[in-house]
C-alpha cells in the first residue's frame, strides 16, 4: 500500500511517499516559500536530488505539483495507488490523545484550535484541504504533535494562574514534538529490551524540547501552551519573565504583535549573537565572537538545567538520556558541552565515540558516555515521518 506523509507549514509543504507495511521510502520532497516570488521545490528520488524554481501561489498548487511529480518520476503509475495520507498537525488540545481519521468534525476542531497554534494551523489546514481535493478517495489522517503528552499528570501540566483560565480557556501545558518523543521512546524500549522505560529525551533542532518519560509515557515536557515555552532555541526565546512583554511595550513603544514576532523569530541564539544555526554559532566562536560564546553557553545551560530537573522528577531512576534531532544528532561539541555540565550527576563523555557519531557519518547512533557513567547518554536519530506513516497506514488499513 502506498501512503503519503504530508507536513504543511505556513509557507512550505514537505512530503514523503512510503510503501507500507515495509516502511520503504520511495520519494520525498519539499516545496518552499509558497506564495513568494522565489518559491521552489526539491525532489529526492533514487539517491538524486533535483531543485526547480517555480512560482507557487498557494498550498493547493503546491499539492498539485507534488502529485504530478510523483507520477512524473514513476513513484506511482496512478494517484489512486495512494490509499492514505498522514498529516502532521501541531495542536490537538485536550481532545486528541491519538491520531484520527479526518472528517468534518475533526477538521472543525483543528480550525478551532488555531487560537493555540496560530503560526502552524493555517498551513496544516491548507495542506489537509489540498489533499482532500486532490486525493478524494484516500483516507486522510491527522497525527497530532501534542498527542503523546496527554499522559502528563495535572500537577505538571497546570500553570499557577486563576483556575478559570484553564477551565474556560484551556490555559495549560500541552507540549510538542510528541511524534518525535514517541518514536524515541519506542526505539529505546526495543534497544533496552524493556516495556517500561524511564528516559530524558532531548529533541534539539531549530525548535527544541526535552521530555521526561516515565514508564514509557510522557510525564513532563518543556514546551507549554505553545512551542515558545521552555528551552532557548534557534530563534525562540524559551521561558522568560512574562513581565518583559509589558516592559517593552511601555519602554520601547512596541506592539504586542511586534514582541510576539521578536520572541518567536528574532530571539534565542539569533537574538543573542545573530546566528540561529548551531553550526554558524560554533564557527563564530572559533573566530573569537564573544556573543556567540555567550549564546552557546546560555543554550547549553538551559538544556542541562531541564535534564537535572527531570532527573529529580524521575526520582533518579533514569534508564537513559537520549539526544536527538538536528543539533544533537550532529553537534559533537554541543553534546560534549552538555555532558560536561552533567558531571555532578556522575555522567562522563566518551570523546572518541562522541566525535565519531553524526547523521552524515558512517556511525549515526550509539552511547557517547563512559561505562562507569551513572546514566548512559544515547545519540539516536529521530524519524517523525515514520511515526506519521505508521499511524496513517494503521487507520487506512
C-alpha positions in Angstrom: 0.0 0.0 0.0 1.3 3.5 -0.9 0.9 6.0 2.0 1.9 9.7 1.8 3.3 11.7 4.7 2.5 15.5 4.5 3.9 18.2 6.8 2.4 21.5 5.7 3.8 24.7 7.3 2.7 28.3 6.8 4.7 28.6 3.6 6.0 25.1 2.9 4.9 21.6 2.1 7.1 18.6 3.0 6.2 15.2 1.7 7.4 11.6 1.6 5.8 8.6 -0.1 6.1 5.2 1.6 5.5 1.6 0.5 3.7 0.0 3.5 3.9 -2.1 5.6 7.6 -2.4 4.6 8.2 1.3 5.6 10.3 1.8 2.5 10.6 5.5 1.5 10.1 5.8 -2.3 10.3 9.5 -2.9 10.4 12.7 -0.9 10.3 16.4 -1.5 10.0 19.9 -0.1 8.1 22.8 -1.5 9.4 26.1 0.0 8.4 29.8 0.0 4.8 29.1 -1.1 3.2 32.4 -2.1 6.6 34.2 -2.6 8.1 35.2 -5.9 11.2 33.0 -5.3 9.3 29.8 -4.4 10.9 26.4 -5.4 10.6 22.7 -4.8 13.1 19.9 -4.3 12.6 16.3 -5.1 14.8 13.4 -3.9 14.4 10.1 -5.8 16.7 7.1 -6.1 19.5 9.0 -4.4 19.4 12.0 -6.7 18.2 15.5 -5.7 16.8 18.0 -8.1 15.6 21.6 -7.4 13.2 23.5 -9.5 12.4 27.2 -9.2 8.7 27.9 -10.0 6.1 30.4 -8.8 3.7 28.6 -6.4 0.8 30.7 -5.2 -0.8 28.5 -2.5 -0.8 25.1 -0.9 -3.3 23.8 -3.4 -0.9 24.5 -6.2 2.0 23.0 -4.1 0.0 19.8 -3.7 -0.8 19.7 -7.4 2.9 20.0 -8.3 3.8 17.3 -5.7 1.3 14.8 -7.0 2.3 15.5 -10.6 5.9 14.8 -9.8 5.1 11.5 -8.1 3.7 10.4 -11.4 6.4 12.0 -13.5 9.2 10.3 -11.5 7.3 6.9 -11.7 6.9 6.7 -7.9 3.2 5.8 -8.7 1.6 4.9 -12.0 -1.7 6.3 -10.9 -2.7 8.6 -8.0 -5.3 6.1 -7.0 -2.4 3.9 -5.7 -2.1 6.4 -2.8 -4.5 4.9 -0.2 -3.7 7.0 2.8 -2.3 10.4 3.7 -0.9 11.2 7.2 -0.9 14.9 8.1 1.3 16.4 10.8 -1.0 18.7 12.9 0.5 20.9 15.6 -2.2 21.0 18.2 -4.9 18.5 19.3 -5.7 20.3 22.5 -7.1 18.0 25.3 -9.4 16.3 22.8 -7.0 14.2 20.8 -4.6 11.8 22.6 -4.1 9.7 19.5 -4.2 10.0 15.7 -7.6 10.0 14.0 -9.2 9.8 10.5 -10.1 13.4 9.4 -13.8 14.0 9.0 -15.7 17.3 9.1 -15.8 17.4 12.9 -12.0 16.8 13.2 -11.3 19.5 10.6 -13.6 21.9 12.5 -11.7 21.1 15.8 -8.4 21.7 14.1 -9.7 25.1 12.9 -11.0 25.9 16.4 -7.5 25.1 17.8 -5.9 27.6 15.5 -6.0 30.0 18.5 -3.4 27.7 20.2 -1.4 27.2 17.0 -1.7 30.4 15.0 1.6 30.1 13.3 1.2 26.4 12.3 -2.5 25.6 11.9 -3.3 27.7 8.8 -0.7 25.7 6.9 -1.8 22.4 8.4 -5.4 23.1 7.4 -4.4 24.3 3.9 -2.4 21.1 3.4 -5.4 18.9 4.5 -7.9 20.7 2.3 -5.5 20.5 -0.7 -5.0 16.7 -0.3 -8.7 16.1 0.3 -9.4 17.8 -3.1 -6.5 16.2 -4.9 -7.0 12.7 -3.4 -10.7 12.4 -2.6 -10.5 8.5 -2.3 -7.6 8.4 0.1 -8.0 8.2 3.9 -6.8 11.5 5.4 -5.3 11.0 8.9 -4.4 13.7 11.5 -1.3 13.0 13.6 -1.1 15.5 16.4 2.2 16.8 17.8 0.6 17.2 21.2 -1.0 13.7 21.5 1.9 11.9 23.2 1.9 14.4 26.0 -1.7 13.9 27.0 -0.4 11.4 29.7 1.3 14.3 31.7 -0.2 14.5 35.2 -2.2 17.5 36.2 0.4 18.6 38.7 2.8 19.0 35.9 0.6 20.4 33.1 -1.2 23.1 35.2 0.0 26.7 35.5 -0.3 28.5 38.8 -2.8 31.0 37.3 -6.5 31.5 38.1 -8.3 28.2 37.7 -10.9 29.8 35.4 -8.1 30.4 32.8 -7.8 26.6 32.5 -11.5 25.7 32.9 -12.8 28.3 30.4 -9.9 28.9 28.0 -7.7 25.8 28.2 -4.6 27.5 29.5 -2.2 24.7 30.4 0.9 23.0 29.3 0.3 20.8 26.1 3.8 20.1 24.9 5.0 19.5 21.4 7.4 17.3 19.3 5.3 14.5 20.6 5.7 12.4 17.5 9.5 12.5 17.8 9.4 11.8 21.6 7.1 8.9 21.0 9.4 7.5 18.2 12.4 7.7 20.5 10.5 6.1 23.4 9.5 3.1 21.2 13.0 2.8 19.8 14.6 2.8 23.3 12.1 0.2 24.5 13.5 -2.1 21.8 17.1 -1.2 22.5 16.9 -1.6 26.2 14.6 -4.7 26.0 12.1 -3.2 28.4 8.4 -2.5 28.1 8.5 0.3 30.7 11.4 2.8 30.3 12.3 6.0 32.1 14.0 8.4 29.8 15.0 12.0 29.4 14.6 12.7 25.7 16.3 15.8 24.3 14.9 16.8 20.9 17.1 19.7 20.0 17.0 21.2 16.5 15.9 24.6 15.4 13.0 24.1 17.7 13.8 22.3 20.9 12.1 20.4 23.8 13.0 17.9 26.5 10.6 15.3 27.8 10.7 13.2 30.9 9.3 9.8 30.0 8.1 7.6 32.9 7.0 4.0 32.4 7.1 4.8 28.6 4.7 7.6 28.9 5.2 11.4 28.7 5.5 12.7 32.3 6.6 16.2 31.8 7.9 18.4 28.9 9.5 21.8 28.4 7.2 23.3 25.8 3.9 24.7 27.2 0.7 26.2 25.9 2.7 27.0 22.7 6.1 25.9 21.4 7.6 29.2 22.7 8.0 27.9 26.2 10.9 26.0 27.7 14.4 25.8 26.2 16.2 28.6 24.4 16.1 27.7 20.7 17.4 28.8 17.3 15.0 31.8 17.1 12.7 31.4 20.0 13.4 32.8 23.5 12.1 29.9 25.5 10.9 30.7 29.1 11.3 34.3 30.1 9.8 36.6 32.8 6.4 37.4 31.3 6.6 41.0 32.6 9.2 41.7 29.9 6.4 42.0 27.4 4.6 44.9 29.2 8.0 46.5 30.0 9.0 46.6 26.3 5.5 47.9 25.3 6.0 50.8 27.8 9.7 51.5 27.3 10.2 50.8 23.6 6.7 51.5 22.3 6.5 48.1 20.7 3.1 46.5 20.0 2.2 43.1 21.4 2.4 41.7 17.8 5.9 43.0 17.4 7.1 41.5 20.6 5.4 38.1 19.8 7.2 38.2 16.4 10.5 39.0 18.1 10.2 36.3 20.8 9.4 33.6 18.1 11.6 34.7 15.2 14.3 37.1 16.5 15.3 35.6 19.9 17.2 32.5 21.1 20.6 32.0 19.6 19.8 34.5 16.8 18.8 37.2 19.3 22.0 36.9 21.4 24.6 36.5 18.6 22.9 37.0 15.3 23.1 33.3 14.2 20.3 30.8 14.6 22.1 27.8 13.1 24.2 26.0 15.6 27.0 25.4 13.0 27.3 29.1 12.4 27.4 29.8 16.1 30.3 27.3 16.6 32.2 28.8 13.6 31.8 32.3 15.1 33.1 31.0 18.4 36.2 29.7 16.6 36.7 33.2 15.2 36.6 34.8 18.6 33.0 36.1 18.7 32.2 36.6 22.4 28.4 36.9 21.8 28.4 33.6 20.0 30.2 32.0 23.0 27.7 33.6 25.4 24.8 32.3 23.2 26.0 28.7 23.2 26.8 28.8 27.0 23.2 30.0 27.7 21.8 27.4 25.3 23.7 24.5 27.0 23.0 25.8 30.5 19.2 25.7 29.9 19.4 22.1 28.5 21.4 21.0 31.5 19.0 22.7 33.9 16.0 20.8 32.5 17.8 17.5 32.3 18.7 17.9 36.0 15.1 18.9 36.9 13.7 15.8 35.1 16.3 13.6 36.7 14.9 14.6 40.0 11.2 14.3 38.8 12.0 10.7 37.8 13.5 10.0 41.3 16.9 9.4 39.8 15.5 6.2 38.1 16.6 7.0 34.6 17.4 4.3 32.1 18.9 6.6 29.5 19.2 10.2 28.4 18.7 10.4 24.6 20.0 13.2 22.3 18.0 13.5 19.0 17.1 16.0 16.2 19.4 18.1 14.1 21.7 19.8 16.6 22.2 16.8 18.9 22.4 14.2 16.2 25.3 16.1 14.6 26.8 18.6 17.0 29.6 16.7 18.8 30.9 19.8 20.5 27.5 20.8 21.8 26.9 17.3 23.0 30.2 17.4 24.9 29.4 20.7 26.5 26.0 19.4 27.7 27.5 16.3 29.2 30.3 18.3 30.9 27.6 20.2 32.7 26.1 16.9 33.9 29.3 15.9 35.7 27.6 16.4 39.2 25.2 13.6 38.2 28.1 11.2 37.5 27.8 11.4 33.7 31.0 11.4 31.7 31.7 11.8 28.0 33.4 9.2 25.8 35.2 11.6 23.5 36.2 9.1 20.8 32.7 7.7 20.3 31.1 11.1 20.6 33.3 12.5 17.8 32.5 9.6 15.6 28.7 10.0 15.5 26.7 12.2 13.1 23.9 11.7 10.6 26.4 12.3 7.8 29.0 9.8 9.1 29.1 6.1 8.9 28.0 5.8 12.6 24.7 7.6 13.3 23.8 6.4 16.7 25.4 5.0 19.9 26.3 5.5 23.6 28.6 8.6 24.0 29.3 8.2 27.7 31.8 6.1 29.6 30.9 2.7 31.0 31.1 4.0 34.6 28.6 6.8 34.0 25.6 6.7 36.2 23.3 7.2 33.2 24.1 6.3 29.6 23.6 9.0 27.0 22.5 7.8 23.6 22.6 9.6 20.3 19.5 8.3 18.4 18.2 9.8 15.1 14.5 10.6 15.2 12.1 9.8 12.4 8.8 11.7 12.8 7.7 10.8 9.2 7.8 7.0 10.0 5.5 7.6 13.1 3.1 9.6 10.9 3.1 6.9 8.2 2.6 4.1 10.7 -0.5 5.8 12.2 -1.8 6.7 8.7 -1.3 3.1 7.5 -3.0 1.6 10.6 -6.0 3.8 10.3 -6.2 3.5 6.5 -5.9 -0.3 6.7 
